[in-house]
């Protein structure tokens, strides 16, 4: 099952789209898999991660996600657009595992990093 890393509702209203959900939906359509909306949500709004250290990013997103009990027993492919330090997908994967997901793997479109 594909699960998109969700935006907070306020950010979704501002943008009017969720890039990770669009990626997950397209991938689901191309592979014949499911990408239901609502299995993972942001329990609270977080600060933007840009400019935060790795430790600050981890603290910022810790406990920020909740997962539906319907992920129990499922293998999940967590889809996001960009991976930087991995703090956000790690926090989301923890929520999915705590809700009973059997396995969580991560797929991102891009990997951001600094050469400095």
KOLLO-563654 format. One record per residue: residue number from 1; x, y, z of N, C-alpha, C in turn. Coordinates in pm, whole numbers. Each point is the difference from the previous one (the first is absolute). Last residue first. Layout:
<pt mimi="NUM" n_u="X" n_v="Y" n_w="Z" ca_u="X" ca_v="Y" ca_w="Z" c_u="X" c_v="Y" c_w="Z"/>
...
***
This chain:
<pt mimi="116" n_u="2865" n_v="2126" n_w="172" ca_u="81" ca_v="68" ca_w="103" c_u="-2" c_v="-72" c_w="131"/>
<pt mimi="115" n_u="-253" n_v="-108" n_w="-405" ca_u="140" ca_v="-42" ca_w="-13" c_u="90" c_v="66" c_w="105"/>
<pt mimi="114" n_u="-545" n_v="-139" n_w="15" ca_u="94" ca_v="111" ca_w="-16" c_u="141" c_v="-56" c_w="-9"/>
<pt mimi="113" n_u="-524" n_v="-202" n_w="-130" ca_u="113" ca_v="-1" ca_w="92" c_u="90" c_v="118" c_w="-31"/>
<pt mimi="112" n_u="-499" n_v="-291" n_w="-141" ca_u="69" ca_v="128" ca_w="14" c_u="114" c_v="-13" c_w="99"/>
<pt mimi="111" n_u="-314" n_v="-329" n_w="-340" ca_u="80" ca_v="0" ca_w="122" c_u="75" c_v="132" c_w="2"/>
<pt mimi="110" n_u="-484" n_v="-203" n_w="-255" ca_u="131" ca_v="66" ca_w="-3" c_u="67" c_v="-10" c_w="137"/>
<pt mimi="109" n_u="-413" n_v="-223" n_w="-96" ca_u="33" ca_v="40" ca_w="-135" c_u="141" c_v="56" c_w="-7"/>
<pt mimi="108" n_u="-158" n_v="-378" n_w="363" ca_u="-6" ca_v="144" ca_w="-25" c_u="40" c_v="27" c_w="-145"/>
<pt mimi="107" n_u="-156" n_v="-420" n_w="372" ca_u="31" ca_v="34" ca_w="-138" c_u="-14" c_v="150" c_w="-15"/>
<pt mimi="106" n_u="35" n_v="-415" n_w="415" ca_u="-10" ca_v="139" ca_w="-42" c_u="37" c_v="14" c_w="-147"/>
<pt mimi="105" n_u="-218" n_v="-401" n_w="363" ca_u="113" ca_v="38" ca_w="-84" c_u="-27" c_v="139" c_w="-54"/>
<pt mimi="104" n_u="-190" n_v="-356" n_w="407" ca_u="-10" ca_v="132" ca_w="-63" c_u="129" c_v="25" c_w="-77"/>
<pt mimi="103" n_u="-315" n_v="-433" n_w="243" ca_u="126" ca_v="50" ca_w="-53" c_u="-25" c_v="135" c_w="-64"/>
<pt mimi="102" n_u="-342" n_v="-200" n_w="260" ca_u="98" ca_v="-108" ca_w="7" c_u="139" c_v="49" c_w="-40"/>
<pt mimi="101" n_u="-400" n_v="297" n_w="233" ca_u="54" ca_v="-35" ca_w="-132" c_u="111" c_v="-103" c_w="16"/>
<pt mimi="100" n_u="-258" n_v="220" n_w="367" ca_u="-5" ca_v="-141" ca_w="-35" c_u="47" c_v="-36" c_w="-139"/>
<pt mimi="99" n_u="-6" n_v="426" n_w="269" ca_u="-138" ca_v="-34" ca_w="-33" c_u="-12" c_v="-144" c_w="-51"/>
<pt mimi="98" n_u="424" n_v="184" n_w="99" ca_u="-74" ca_v="-2" ca_w="126" c_u="-147" c_v="-35" c_w="-22"/>
<pt mimi="97" n_u="276" n_v="59" n_w="-379" ca_u="36" ca_v="-123" ca_w="72" c_u="-77" c_v="-11" c_w="131"/>
<pt mimi="96" n_u="-54" n_v="397" n_w="-247" ca_u="-57" ca_v="-113" ca_w="-73" c_u="30" c_v="-132" c_w="70"/>
<pt mimi="95" n_u="195" n_v="392" n_w="172" ca_u="-145" ca_v="2" ca_w="22" c_u="-67" c_v="-118" c_w="-70"/>
<pt mimi="94" n_u="459" n_v="60" n_w="-75" ca_u="-24" ca_v="-41" ca_w="139" c_u="-149" c_v="-4" c_w="29"/>
<pt mimi="93" n_u="136" n_v="171" n_w="-413" ca_u="14" ca_v="-146" ca_w="5" c_u="-23" c_v="-53" c_w="141"/>
<pt mimi="92" n_u="8" n_v="467" n_w="-63" ca_u="-120" ca_v="-58" ca_w="-59" c_u="5" c_v="-153" c_w="4"/>
<pt mimi="91" n_u="378" n_v="237" n_w="144" ca_u="-111" ca_v="24" ca_w="94" c_u="-129" c_v="-61" c_w="-53"/>
<pt mimi="90" n_u="373" n_v="-19" n_w="-285" ca_u="24" ca_v="-84" ca_w="118" c_u="-115" c_v="15" c_w="99"/>
<pt mimi="89" n_u="11" n_v="278" n_w="-378" ca_u="-45" ca_v="-135" ca_w="-34" c_u="21" c_v="-96" c_w="116"/>
<pt mimi="88" n_u="155" n_v="439" n_w="65" ca_u="-145" ca_v="-1" ca_w="-19" c_u="-50" c_v="-140" c_w="-34"/>
<pt mimi="87" n_u="472" n_v="77" n_w="50" ca_u="-73" ca_v="17" ca_w="127" c_u="-150" c_v="-11" c_w="-18"/>
<pt mimi="86" n_u="377" n_v="-14" n_w="-334" ca_u="-79" ca_v="-119" ca_w="31" c_u="-83" c_v="13" c_w="126"/>
<pt mimi="85" n_u="291" n_v="324" n_w="-251" ca_u="67" ca_v="-75" ca_w="106" c_u="-72" c_v="-131" c_w="32"/>
<pt mimi="84" n_u="-150" n_v="190" n_w="-409" ca_u="118" ca_v="79" ca_w="37" c_u="76" c_v="-77" c_w="107"/>
<pt mimi="83" n_u="-386" n_v="-101" n_w="-411" ca_u="61" ca_v="-46" ca_w="124" c_u="123" c_v="86" c_w="26"/>
<pt mimi="82" n_u="-484" n_v="56" n_w="-309" ca_u="142" ca_v="25" ca_w="19" c_u="44" c_v="-51" c_w="137"/>
<pt mimi="81" n_u="-447" n_v="-99" n_w="-172" ca_u="63" ca_v="62" ca_w="-115" c_u="151" c_v="14" c_w="16"/>
<pt mimi="80" n_u="-305" n_v="-409" n_w="208" ca_u="21" ca_v="142" ca_w="23" c_u="71" c_v="59" c_w="-121"/>
<pt mimi="79" n_u="-260" n_v="-489" n_w="204" ca_u="43" ca_v="81" ca_w="-115" c_u="11" c_v="146" c_w="41"/>
<pt mimi="78" n_u="-12" n_v="-539" n_w="208" ca_u="-23" ca_v="140" ca_w="36" c_u="62" c_v="88" c_w="-108"/>
<pt mimi="77" n_u="-183" n_v="-518" n_w="38" ca_u="101" ca_v="77" ca_w="-71" c_u="-35" c_v="146" c_w="23"/>
<pt mimi="76" n_u="-136" n_v="-477" n_w="283" ca_u="-24" ca_v="136" ca_w="-46" c_u="120" c_v="53" c_w="-77"/>
<pt mimi="75" n_u="-273" n_v="-474" n_w="189" ca_u="132" ca_v="48" ca_w="-42" c_u="-26" c_v="135" c_w="-67"/>
<pt mimi="74" n_u="-335" n_v="-221" n_w="383" ca_u="30" ca_v="39" ca_w="-138" c_u="148" c_v="31" c_w="-18"/>
<pt mimi="73" n_u="-251" n_v="-106" n_w="419" ca_u="22" ca_v="-118" ca_w="-81" c_u="38" c_v="29" c_w="-144"/>
<pt mimi="72" n_u="-230" n_v="395" n_w="240" ca_u="47" ca_v="-119" ca_w="73" c_u="9" c_v="-119" c_w="-94"/>
<pt mimi="71" n_u="-176" n_v="447" n_w="-97" ca_u="131" ca_v="-39" ca_w="-56" c_u="54" c_v="-125" c_w="68"/>
<pt mimi="70" n_u="-412" n_v="224" n_w="129" ca_u="-17" ca_v="-87" ca_w="-117" c_u="132" c_v="-32" c_w="-70"/>
<pt mimi="69" n_u="-61" n_v="304" n_w="383" ca_u="15" ca_v="-141" ca_w="36" c_u="-14" c_v="-94" c_w="-120"/>
<pt mimi="68" n_u="184" n_v="507" n_w="-60" ca_u="-127" ca_v="-72" ca_w="18" c_u="27" c_v="-144" c_w="41"/>
<pt mimi="67" n_u="343" n_v="411" n_w="111" ca_u="-39" ca_v="-92" ca_w="-107" c_u="-128" c_v="-72" c_w="38"/>
<pt mimi="66" n_u="302" n_v="488" n_w="114" ca_u="-81" ca_v="-110" ca_w="51" c_u="-43" c_v="-85" c_w="-120"/>
<pt mimi="65" n_u="411" n_v="404" n_w="129" ca_u="-86" ca_v="-80" ca_w="-87" c_u="-82" c_v="-101" c_w="78"/>
<pt mimi="64" n_u="340" n_v="306" n_w="184" ca_u="-87" ca_v="85" ca_w="-81" c_u="-101" c_v="-77" c_w="-85"/>
<pt mimi="63" n_u="383" n_v="-126" n_w="322" ca_u="-138" ca_v="-9" ca_w="44" c_u="-99" c_v="80" c_w="-83"/>
<pt mimi="62" n_u="477" n_v="146" n_w="-86" ca_u="-24" ca_v="-112" ca_w="93" c_u="-146" c_v="4" c_w="48"/>
<pt mimi="61" n_u="230" n_v="330" n_w="-292" ca_u="-101" ca_v="-93" ca_w="-53" c_u="-30" c_v="-118" c_w="93"/>
<pt mimi="60" n_u="321" n_v="353" n_w="115" ca_u="-114" ca_v="69" ca_w="-58" c_u="-112" c_v="-96" c_w="-43"/>
<pt mimi="59" n_u="428" n_v="-160" n_w="153" ca_u="-84" ca_v="49" ca_w="110" c_u="-128" c_v="64" c_w="-53"/>
<pt mimi="58" n_u="319" n_v="-134" n_w="-316" ca_u="-55" ca_v="-118" ca_w="68" c_u="-93" c_v="41" c_w="113"/>
<pt mimi="57" n_u="235" n_v="342" n_w="-223" ca_u="-101" ca_v="-60" ca_w="-88" c_u="-67" c_v="-120" c_w="69"/>
<pt mimi="56" n_u="364" n_v="203" n_w="215" ca_u="-119" ca_v="86" ca_w="7" c_u="-112" c_v="-55" c_w="-87"/>
<pt mimi="55" n_u="417" n_v="-217" n_w="-19" ca_u="-63" ca_v="-22" ca_w="132" c_u="-127" c_v="84" c_w="14"/>
<pt mimi="54" n_u="259" n_v="63" n_w="-390" ca_u="-58" ca_v="-135" ca_w="1" c_u="-72" c_v="-29" c_w="132"/>
<pt mimi="53" n_u="19" n_v="510" n_w="-124" ca_u="101" ca_v="-105" ca_w="5" c_u="-69" c_v="-136" c_w="1"/>
<pt mimi="52" n_u="-227" n_v="432" n_w="-238" ca_u="15" ca_v="-67" ca_w="129" c_u="111" c_v="-104" c_w="-9"/>
<pt mimi="51" n_u="-164" n_v="271" n_w="-376" ca_u="87" ca_v="75" ca_w="91" c_u="20" c_v="-64" c_w="136"/>
<pt mimi="50" n_u="-424" n_v="-148" n_w="-265" ca_u="108" ca_v="74" ca_w="-65" c_u="79" c_v="80" c_w="104"/>
<pt mimi="49" n_u="-413" n_v="-254" n_w="82" ca_u="128" ca_v="-61" ca_w="34" c_u="121" c_v="76" c_w="-57"/>
<pt mimi="48" n_u="-507" n_v="176" n_w="174" ca_u="70" ca_v="-40" ca_w="-122" c_u="139" c_v="-50" c_w="39"/>
<pt mimi="47" n_u="-364" n_v="-53" n_w="373" ca_u="73" ca_v="107" ca_w="-67" c_u="57" c_v="-53" c_w="-130"/>
<pt mimi="46" n_u="-443" n_v="-232" n_w="186" ca_u="142" ca_v="11" ca_w="32" c_u="59" c_v="120" c_w="-72"/>
<pt mimi="45" n_u="-515" n_v="-209" n_w="184" ca_u="76" ca_v="75" ca_w="-99" c_u="145" c_v="11" c_w="47"/>
<pt mimi="44" n_u="-310" n_v="-421" n_w="137" ca_u="22" ca_v="140" ca_w="35" c_u="81" c_v="65" c_w="-111"/>
<pt mimi="43" n_u="-152" n_v="-437" n_w="-48" ca_u="-73" ca_v="24" ca_w="124" c_u="14" c_v="145" c_w="44"/>
<pt mimi="42" n_u="18" n_v="-238" n_w="-496" ca_u="82" ca_v="81" ca_w="91" c_u="-86" c_v="32" c_w="121"/>
<pt mimi="41" n_u="-66" n_v="-456" n_w="-302" ca_u="-32" ca_v="143" ca_w="8" c_u="96" c_v="69" c_w="96"/>
<pt mimi="40" n_u="-134" n_v="-489" n_w="-301" ca_u="103" ca_v="69" ca_w="78" c_u="-37" c_v="147" c_w="2"/>
<pt mimi="39" n_u="-288" n_v="-283" n_w="-216" ca_u="57" ca_v="-102" ca_w="87" c_u="110" c_v="57" c_w="90"/>
<pt mimi="38" n_u="-263" n_v="236" n_w="-356" ca_u="-47" ca_v="3" ca_w="137" c_u="56" c_v="-106" c_w="92"/>
<pt mimi="37" n_u="-57" n_v="-61" n_w="-541" ca_u="27" ca_v="125" ca_w="73" c_u="-50" c_v="-17" c_w="143"/>
<pt mimi="36" n_u="176" n_v="-399" n_w="-359" ca_u="-112" ca_v="68" ca_w="67" c_u="46" c_v="124" c_w="75"/>
<pt mimi="35" n_u="181" n_v="-320" n_w="-380" ca_u="60" ca_v="114" ca_w="69" c_u="-111" c_v="77" c_w="70"/>
<pt mimi="34" n_u="114" n_v="-523" n_w="-265" ca_u="-89" ca_v="98" ca_w="64" c_u="82" c_v="111" c_w="63"/>
<pt mimi="33" n_u="139" n_v="-300" n_w="-455" ca_u="-8" ca_v="-7" ca_w="146" c_u="-97" c_v="105" c_w="53"/>
<pt mimi="32" n_u="168" n_v="-89" n_w="-464" ca_u="-118" ca_v="-76" ca_w="40" c_u="-13" c_v="-18" c_w="150"/>
<pt mimi="31" n_u="332" n_v="258" n_w="-278" ca_u="37" ca_v="-134" ca_w="48" c_u="-118" c_v="-86" c_w="42"/>
<pt mimi="30" n_u="-30" n_v="460" n_w="-170" ca_u="93" ca_v="-66" ca_w="-90" c_u="30" c_v="-144" c_w="40"/>
<pt mimi="29" n_u="-273" n_v="278" n_w="277" ca_u="-68" ca_v="-23" ca_w="-128" c_u="90" c_v="-78" c_w="-96"/>
<pt mimi="28" n_u="183" n_v="136" n_w="408" ca_u="-102" ca_v="-103" ca_w="23" c_u="-70" c_v="-34" c_w="-131"/>
<pt mimi="27" n_u="302" n_v="357" n_w="-3" ca_u="71" ca_v="-127" ca_w="12" c_u="-99" c_v="-116" c_w="20"/>
<pt mimi="26" n_u="-172" n_v="436" n_w="-7" ca_u="52" ca_v="-36" ca_w="-131" c_u="71" c_v="-134" c_w="1"/>
<pt mimi="25" n_u="-152" n_v="173" n_w="412" ca_u="-112" ca_v="-33" ca_w="-86" c_u="44" c_v="-43" c_w="-139"/>
<pt mimi="24" n_u="325" n_v="161" n_w="306" ca_u="-50" ca_v="-132" ca_w="42" c_u="-116" c_v="-44" c_w="-89"/>
<pt mimi="23" n_u="171" n_v="435" n_w="-69" ca_u="99" ca_v="-102" ca_w="-37" c_u="-51" c_v="-140" c_w="32"/>
<pt mimi="22" n_u="-264" n_v="360" n_w="142" ca_u="-2" ca_v="-8" ca_w="-146" c_u="99" c_v="-106" c_w="-50"/>
<pt mimi="21" n_u="0" n_v="97" n_w="456" ca_u="-120" ca_v="-77" ca_w="-36" c_u="-13" c_v="-12" c_w="-151"/>
<pt mimi="20" n_u="348" n_v="266" n_w="168" ca_u="26" ca_v="-141" ca_w="31" c_u="-121" c_v="-86" c_w="-36"/>
<pt mimi="19" n_u="-37" n_v="472" n_w="-50" ca_u="89" ca_v="-59" ca_w="-98" c_u="29" c_v="-147" c_w="28"/>
<pt mimi="18" n_u="-430" n_v="308" n_w="96" ca_u="98" ca_v="-71" ca_w="84" c_u="91" c_v="-78" c_w="-94"/>
<pt mimi="17" n_u="-343" n_v="471" n_w="-37" ca_u="40" ca_v="-133" ca_w="-48" c_u="100" c_v="-59" c_w="99"/>
<pt mimi="16" n_u="-179" n_v="440" n_w="55" ca_u="-110" ca_v="-58" ca_w="-77" c_u="37" c_v="-133" c_w="-68"/>
<pt mimi="15" n_u="233" n_v="343" n_w="313" ca_u="53" ca_v="-47" ca_w="-128" c_u="-107" c_v="-47" c_w="-96"/>
<pt mimi="14" n_u="-121" n_v="152" n_w="442" ca_u="79" ca_v="105" ca_w="-64" c_u="44" c_v="-42" c_w="-140"/>
<pt mimi="13" n_u="-225" n_v="-315" n_w="270" ca_u="-93" ca_v="107" ca_w="-42" c_u="74" c_v="113" c_w="-70"/>
<pt mimi="12" n_u="258" n_v="-343" n_w="192" ca_u="-74" ca_v="-51" ca_w="-116" c_u="-96" c_v="106" c_w="-52"/>
<pt mimi="11" n_u="229" n_v="90" n_w="396" ca_u="91" ca_v="11" ca_w="-115" c_u="-67" c_v="-52" c_w="-127"/>
<pt mimi="10" n_u="-239" n_v="-45" n_w="401" ca_u="16" ca_v="142" ca_w="-31" c_u="90" c_v="16" c_w="-123"/>
<pt mimi="9" n_u="-62" n_v="-440" n_w="176" ca_u="-121" ca_v="53" ca_w="-67" c_u="16" c_v="147" c_w="-39"/>
<pt mimi="8" n_u="439" n_v="-298" n_w="23" ca_u="-97" ca_v="43" ca_w="101" c_u="-117" c_v="64" c_w="-75"/>
<pt mimi="7" n_u="266" n_v="-370" n_w="-267" ca_u="16" ca_v="138" ca_w="45" c_u="-95" c_v="23" c_w="117"/>
<pt mimi="6" n_u="186" n_v="-506" n_w="-123" ca_u="-98" ca_v="107" ca_w="-18" c_u="50" c_v="138" c_w="43"/>
<pt mimi="5" n_u="193" n_v="-475" n_w="-226" ca_u="31" ca_v="80" ca_w="118" c_u="-84" c_v="129" c_w="-10"/>
<pt mimi="4" n_u="-163" n_v="-464" n_w="-229" ca_u="71" ca_v="126" ca_w="-21" c_u="28" c_v="67" c_w="133"/>
<pt mimi="3" n_u="-69" n_v="-532" n_w="-149" ca_u="-50" ca_v="104" ca_w="90" c_u="86" c_v="125" c_w="-22"/>
<pt mimi="2" n_u="-125" n_v="-524" n_w="-234" ca_u="74" ca_v="126" ca_w="-5" c_u="-66" c_v="101" c_w="92"/>
<pt mimi="1" n_u="21" n_v="-567" n_w="-8" ca_u="-84" ca_v="117" ca_w="0" c_u="90" c_v="124" c_w="0"/>
***
